[in-house]
Amino acid sequence: EPDGGGVVLLDEQGLQVGRADAPPEGLPTVDVPVGDERTLTAVLRVLEQLPPDLLAQVGSVAARTQDTVTMQLRDGPQVDWGSADETPLKIAVLQALRAAPQAAGASVLDVSAPRLPITR
């Protein structure tokens, strides 16, 4: 929030429905440039496609552009998502990475190029 006065509450279409001093419990925070509707739309398109169990694990989402969506999961790793393109494939790849023993302890799961995922 540019004036430092808490957070703006948005519905699933990105419309402002209120303000709060702090994010409501259990909802992800979204950090995008103020007034950048394309970037906000990209973030919302990703979030609306996530299965409920994965969405519940998302603590925050940020994007500087519509192609640089990143998520911070509540249990640790950052997920570099990229654009909203191929979100169903990215979800499948992310779930496979999270189940893979070799990805345990990774701090970043990069599915922005879902056919060539990276863990680091």
Stockholm file with secondary structure:
# STOCKHOLM 1.0

chainA/1-120         EPDGGGVVLLDEQGLQVGRADAPPEGLPTVDVPVGDERTLTAVLRVLEQLPPDLLAQVGSVAARTQDTVTMQLRDGPQVDWGSADETPLKIAVLQALRAAPQAAGASVLDVSAPRLPITR
#=GR chainA/1-120 SS CTTSSCEEEECTTSCEEEEESSCCTTSCEEECCTTCHHHHHHHHHHHHHSCHHHHTTEEEEECSSTTCEEEEETTSCEEEEESSTTHHHHHHHHHHHHHCGGGTTCSEEECSSTTSCEEC
#=GC SS_cons         CTTSSCEEEECTTSCEEEEESSCCTTSCEEECCTTCHHHHHHHHHHHHHSCHHHHTTEEEEECSSTTCEEEEETTSCEEEEESSTTHHHHHHHHHHHHHCGGGTTCSEEECSSTTSCEEC
//
